[in-house]
C-alpha cells in the first residue's frame, strides 16, 4: 500500500509541475485516501483490535 501512496504522490508532483492540475488533484486525492486507510489499519493493529497472522 505504501508503494501505491508514493507512486500517486510522484504522479501528483509531476502533473502539478507540468500544469495538469486536474490529474494532480485526482492523484493527490487517491494518495490521501490510501494514507487514511493505512493510518486507520496501523492504529487498529497498534491497539490490538486487529491481529495480523
PDB file as gemmi writes it, atoms N, CA and C in Angstrom:
CRYST1    1.000    1.000    1.000  90.00  90.00  90.00 P 1                      
ATOM      1  N   UNK A   1       0.823  -1.188   0.000  1.00  0.00           N  
ATOM      2  CA  UNK A   1       0.000   0.000   0.000  1.00  0.00           C  
ATOM      3  C   UNK A   1       0.867   1.252   0.000  1.00  0.00           C  
ATOM      4  N   UNK A   2       1.986   1.196   0.721  1.00  0.00           N  
ATOM      5  CA  UNK A   2       2.876   2.358   0.745  1.00  0.00           C  
ATOM      6  C   UNK A   2       3.462   2.630  -0.631  1.00  0.00           C  
ATOM      7  N   UNK A   3       3.682   1.565  -1.392  1.00  0.00           N  
ATOM      8  CA  UNK A   3       4.205   1.714  -2.746  1.00  0.00           C  
ATOM      9  C   UNK A   3       3.237   2.551  -3.592  1.00  0.00           C  
ATOM     10  N   UNK A   4       1.947   2.253  -3.483  1.00  0.00           N  
ATOM     11  CA  UNK A   4       0.947   2.995  -4.254  1.00  0.00           C  
ATOM     12  C   UNK A   4       0.842   4.439  -3.792  1.00  0.00           C  
ATOM     13  N   UNK A   5       1.010   4.671  -2.499  1.00  0.00           N  
ATOM     14  CA  UNK A   5       0.969   6.045  -1.988  1.00  0.00           C  
ATOM     15  C   UNK A   5       2.106   6.856  -2.589  1.00  0.00           C  
ATOM     16  N   UNK A   6       3.317   6.289  -2.593  1.00  0.00           N  
ATOM     17  CA  UNK A   6       4.460   7.000  -3.156  1.00  0.00           C  
ATOM     18  C   UNK A   6       4.301   7.221  -4.657  1.00  0.00           C  
ATOM     19  N   UNK A   7       3.777   6.230  -5.366  1.00  0.00           N  
ATOM     20  CA  UNK A   7       3.553   6.390  -6.806  1.00  0.00           C  
ATOM     21  C   UNK A   7       2.571   7.523  -7.071  1.00  0.00           C  
ATOM     22  N   UNK A   8       1.472   7.563  -6.331  1.00  0.00           N  
ATOM     23  CA  UNK A   8       0.478   8.619  -6.529  1.00  0.00           C  
ATOM     24  C   UNK A   8       1.029   9.995  -6.162  1.00  0.00           C  
ATOM     25  N   UNK A   9       1.872  10.070  -5.131  1.00  0.00           N  
ATOM     26  CA  UNK A   9       2.471  11.354  -4.772  1.00  0.00           C  
ATOM     27  C   UNK A   9       3.426  11.843  -5.857  1.00  0.00           C  
ATOM     28  N   UNK A  10       4.182  10.932  -6.445  1.00  0.00           N  
ATOM     29  CA  UNK A  10       5.090  11.315  -7.535  1.00  0.00           C  
ATOM     30  C   UNK A  10       4.290  11.757  -8.760  1.00  0.00           C  
ATOM     31  N   UNK A  11       3.239  11.020  -9.082  1.00  0.00           N  
ATOM     32  CA  UNK A  11       2.392  11.403 -10.214  1.00  0.00           C  
ATOM     33  C   UNK A  11       1.781  12.780  -9.976  1.00  0.00           C  
ATOM     34  N   UNK A  12       1.328  13.030  -8.767  1.00  0.00           N  
ATOM     35  CA  UNK A  12       0.735  14.334  -8.453  1.00  0.00           C  
ATOM     36  C   UNK A  12       1.768  15.450  -8.567  1.00  0.00           C  
ATOM     37  N   UNK A  13       2.987  15.202  -8.102  1.00  0.00           N  
ATOM     38  CA  UNK A  13       4.027  16.223  -8.171  1.00  0.00           C  
ATOM     39  C   UNK A  13       4.413  16.527  -9.620  1.00  0.00           C  
ATOM     40  N   UNK A  14       4.595  15.491 -10.425  1.00  0.00           N  
ATOM     41  CA  UNK A  14       4.972  15.691 -11.831  1.00  0.00           C  
ATOM     42  C   UNK A  14       3.847  16.376 -12.598  1.00  0.00           C  
ATOM     43  N   UNK A  15       2.621  15.927 -12.365  1.00  0.00           N  
ATOM     44  CA  UNK A  15       1.480  16.535 -13.051  1.00  0.00           C  
ATOM     45  C   UNK A  15       1.314  17.996 -12.636  1.00  0.00           C  
ATOM     46  N   UNK A  16       1.560  18.290 -11.378  1.00  0.00           N  
ATOM     47  CA  UNK A  16       1.474  19.680 -10.927  1.00  0.00           C  
ATOM     48  C   UNK A  16       2.531  20.549 -11.573  1.00  0.00           C  
ATOM     49  N   UNK A  17       3.737  20.014 -11.721  1.00  0.00           N  
ATOM     50  CA  UNK A  17       4.808  20.781 -12.368  1.00  0.00           C  
ATOM     51  C   UNK A  17       4.538  21.007 -13.854  1.00  0.00           C  
ATOM     52  N   UNK A  18       3.864  20.062 -14.483  1.00  0.00           N  
ATOM     53  CA  UNK A  18       3.566  20.182 -15.905  1.00  0.00           C  
ATOM     54  C   UNK A  18       2.275  20.947 -16.182  1.00  0.00           C  
ATOM     55  N   UNK A  19       1.578  21.375 -15.141  1.00  0.00           N  
ATOM     56  CA  UNK A  19       0.377  22.177 -15.316  1.00  0.00           C  
ATOM     57  C   UNK A  19      -0.904  21.384 -15.498  1.00  0.00           C  
ATOM     58  N   UNK A  20      -0.859  20.101 -15.224  1.00  0.00           N  
ATOM     59  CA  UNK A  20      -2.063  19.276 -15.340  1.00  0.00           C  
ATOM     60  C   UNK A  20      -2.736  19.216 -13.973  1.00  0.00           C  
ATOM     61  N   UNK A  21      -3.454  20.264 -13.651  1.00  0.00           N  
ATOM     62  CA  UNK A  21      -3.986  20.411 -12.304  1.00  0.00           C  
ATOM     63  C   UNK A  21      -5.055  19.391 -11.947  1.00  0.00           C  
ATOM     64  N   UNK A  22      -5.882  19.005 -12.910  1.00  0.00           N  
ATOM     65  CA  UNK A  22      -6.939  18.041 -12.591  1.00  0.00           C  
ATOM     66  C   UNK A  22      -6.343  16.658 -12.317  1.00  0.00           C  
ATOM     67  N   UNK A  23      -5.335  16.269 -13.074  1.00  0.00           N  
ATOM     68  CA  UNK A  23      -4.670  14.990 -12.827  1.00  0.00           C  
ATOM     69  C   UNK A  23      -3.927  15.011 -11.499  1.00  0.00           C  
ATOM     70  N   UNK A  24      -3.281  16.139 -11.212  1.00  0.00           N  
ATOM     71  CA  UNK A  24      -2.570  16.268  -9.933  1.00  0.00           C  
ATOM     72  C   UNK A  24      -3.543  16.176  -8.765  1.00  0.00           C  
ATOM     73  N   UNK A  25      -4.694  16.797  -8.887  1.00  0.00           N  
ATOM     74  CA  UNK A  25      -5.700  16.743  -7.833  1.00  0.00           C  
ATOM     75  C   UNK A  25      -6.253  15.347  -7.627  1.00  0.00           C  
ATOM     76  N   UNK A  26      -6.476  14.647  -8.725  1.00  0.00           N  
ATOM     77  CA  UNK A  26      -7.002  13.283  -8.627  1.00  0.00           C  
ATOM     78  C   UNK A  26      -5.974  12.357  -7.977  1.00  0.00           C  
ATOM     79  N   UNK A  27      -4.720  12.491  -8.373  1.00  0.00           N  
ATOM     80  CA  UNK A  27      -3.676  11.652  -7.788  1.00  0.00           C  
ATOM     81  C   UNK A  27      -3.488  11.972  -6.311  1.00  0.00           C  
ATOM     82  N   UNK A  28      -3.567  13.234  -5.952  1.00  0.00           N  
ATOM     83  CA  UNK A  28      -3.408  13.620  -4.554  1.00  0.00           C  
ATOM     84  C   UNK A  28      -4.580  13.123  -3.713  1.00  0.00           C  
ATOM     85  N   UNK A  29      -5.775  13.162  -4.272  1.00  0.00           N  
ATOM     86  CA  UNK A  29      -6.935  12.634  -3.555  1.00  0.00           C  
ATOM     87  C   UNK A  29      -6.792  11.138  -3.318  1.00  0.00           C  
ATOM     88  N   UNK A  30      -6.339  10.403  -4.324  1.00  0.00           N  
ATOM     89  CA  UNK A  30      -6.111   8.979  -4.157  1.00  0.00           C  
ATOM     90  C   UNK A  30      -5.060   8.691  -3.101  1.00  0.00           C  
ATOM     91  N   UNK A  31      -3.992   9.491  -3.095  1.00  0.00           N  
ATOM     92  CA  UNK A  31      -2.942   9.318  -2.091  1.00  0.00           C  
ATOM     93  C   UNK A  31      -3.478   9.605  -0.691  1.00  0.00           C  
ATOM     94  N   UNK A  32      -4.304  10.626  -0.555  1.00  0.00           N  
ATOM     95  CA  UNK A  32      -4.882  10.961   0.747  1.00  0.00           C  
ATOM     96  C   UNK A  32      -5.765   9.829   1.273  1.00  0.00           C  
ATOM     97  N   UNK A  33      -6.558   9.254   0.374  1.00  0.00           N  
ATOM     98  CA  UNK A  33      -7.439   8.156   0.776  1.00  0.00           C  
ATOM     99  C   UNK A  33      -6.616   6.960   1.241  1.00  0.00           C  
ATOM    100  N   UNK A  34      -5.567   6.612   0.493  1.00  0.00           N  
ATOM    101  CA  UNK A  34      -4.731   5.478   0.875  1.00  0.00           C  
ATOM    102  C   UNK A  34      -3.981   5.745   2.176  1.00  0.00           C  
ATOM    103  N   UNK A  35      -3.539   6.986   2.374  1.00  0.00           N  
ATOM    104  CA  UNK A  35      -2.872   7.335   3.630  1.00  0.00           C  
ATOM    105  C   UNK A  35      -3.836   7.175   4.797  1.00  0.00           C  
ATOM    106  N   UNK A  36      -5.073   7.603   4.619  1.00  0.00           N  
ATOM    107  CA  UNK A  36      -6.070   7.462   5.687  1.00  0.00           C  
ATOM    108  C   UNK A  36      -6.333   5.999   6.002  1.00  0.00           C  
ATOM    109  N   UNK A  37      -6.469   5.172   4.963  1.00  0.00           N  
ATOM    110  CA  UNK A  37      -6.700   3.748   5.181  1.00  0.00           C  
ATOM    111  C   UNK A  37      -5.515   3.113   5.897  1.00  0.00           C  
ATOM    112  N   UNK A  38      -4.294   3.438   5.465  1.00  0.00           N  
ATOM    113  CA  UNK A  38      -3.096   2.881   6.088  1.00  0.00           C  
ATOM    114  C   UNK A  38      -2.987   3.321   7.546  1.00  0.00           C  
ATOM    115  N   UNK A  39      -3.315   4.568   7.822  1.00  0.00           N  
ATOM    116  CA  UNK A  39      -3.250   5.075   9.195  1.00  0.00           C  
ATOM    117  C   UNK A  39      -4.271   4.378  10.090  1.00  0.00           C  
ATOM    118  N   UNK A  40      -5.476   4.183   9.587  1.00  0.00           N  
ATOM    119  CA  UNK A  40      -6.509   3.507  10.372  1.00  0.00           C  
ATOM    120  C   UNK A  40      -6.107   2.065  10.652  1.00  0.00           C  
ATOM    121  N   UNK A  41      -5.600   1.364   9.626  1.00  0.00           N  
ATOM    122  CA  UNK A  41      -5.158  -0.011   9.839  1.00  0.00           C  
ATOM    123  C   UNK A  41      -3.996  -0.082  10.823  1.00  0.00           C  
ATOM    124  N   UNK A  42      -3.060   0.860  10.730  1.00  0.00           N  
ATOM    125  CA  UNK A  42      -1.936   0.892  11.660  1.00  0.00           C  
ATOM    126  C   UNK A  42      -2.415   1.090  13.093  1.00  0.00           C  
ATOM    127  N   UNK A  43      -3.347   1.997  13.300  1.00  0.00           N  
ATOM    128  CA  UNK A  43      -3.849   2.243  14.654  1.00  0.00           C  
ATOM    129  C   UNK A  43      -4.618   1.041  15.187  1.00  0.00           C  
ATOM    130  N   UNK A  44      -5.382   0.369  14.328  1.00  0.00           N  
ATOM    131  CA  UNK A  44      -6.100  -0.823  14.778  1.00  0.00           C  
ATOM    132  C   UNK A  44      -5.135  -1.923  15.188  1.00  0.00           C  
ATOM    133  N   UNK A  45      -4.068  -2.102  14.431  1.00  0.00           N  
ATOM    134  CA  UNK A  45      -3.064  -3.109  14.782  1.00  0.00           C  
ATOM    135  C   UNK A  45      -2.324  -2.689  16.041  1.00  0.00           C  
ATOM    136  N   UNK A  46      -2.017  -1.405  16.160  1.00  0.00           N  
ATOM    137  CA  UNK A  46      -1.283  -0.895  17.317  1.00  0.00           C  
ATOM    138  C   UNK A  46      -2.063  -1.132  18.611  1.00  0.00           C  
ATOM    139  N   UNK A  47      -3.354  -0.916  18.578  1.00  0.00           N  
ATOM    140  CA  UNK A  47      -4.166  -1.105  19.781  1.00  0.00           C  
ATOM    141  C   UNK A  47      -4.649  -2.531  19.944  1.00  0.00           C  
ATOM    142  N   UNK A  48      -4.266  -3.424  19.048  1.00  0.00           N  
ATOM    143  CA  UNK A  48      -4.575  -4.833  19.200  1.00  0.00           C  
ATOM    144  C   UNK A  48      -5.983  -5.222  18.835  1.00  0.00           C  
ATOM    145  N   UNK A  49      -6.691  -4.375  18.117  1.00  0.00           N  
ATOM    146  CA  UNK A  49      -8.054  -4.719  17.745  1.00  0.00           C  
ATOM    147  C   UNK A  49      -8.095  -5.621  16.512  1.00  0.00           C  
ATOM    148  N   UNK A  50      -7.034  -5.585  15.732  1.00  0.00           N  
ATOM    149  CA  UNK A  50      -6.938  -6.429  14.547  1.00  0.00           C  
ATOM    150  C   UNK A  50      -5.601  -7.141  14.617  1.00  0.00           C  
ATOM    151  N   UNK A  51      -5.624  -8.454  14.483  1.00  0.00           N  
ATOM    152  CA  UNK A  51      -4.382  -9.235  14.529  1.00  0.00           C  
ATOM    153  C   UNK A  51      -3.969  -9.589  13.105  1.00  0.00           C  
ATOM    154  N   UNK A  52      -2.694  -9.396  12.824  1.00  0.00           N  
ATOM    155  CA  UNK A  52      -2.149  -9.788  11.528  1.00  0.00           C  
ATOM    156  C   UNK A  52      -1.472 -11.142  11.705  1.00  0.00           C  
ATOM    157  N   UNK A  53      -1.988 -12.140  11.008  1.00  0.00           N  
ATOM    158  CA  UNK A  53      -1.427 -13.501  11.168  1.00  0.00           C  
ATOM    159  C   UNK A  53      -0.560 -13.849   9.986  1.00  0.00           C  
TER     160      UNK A  53                                                      
END                                                                             
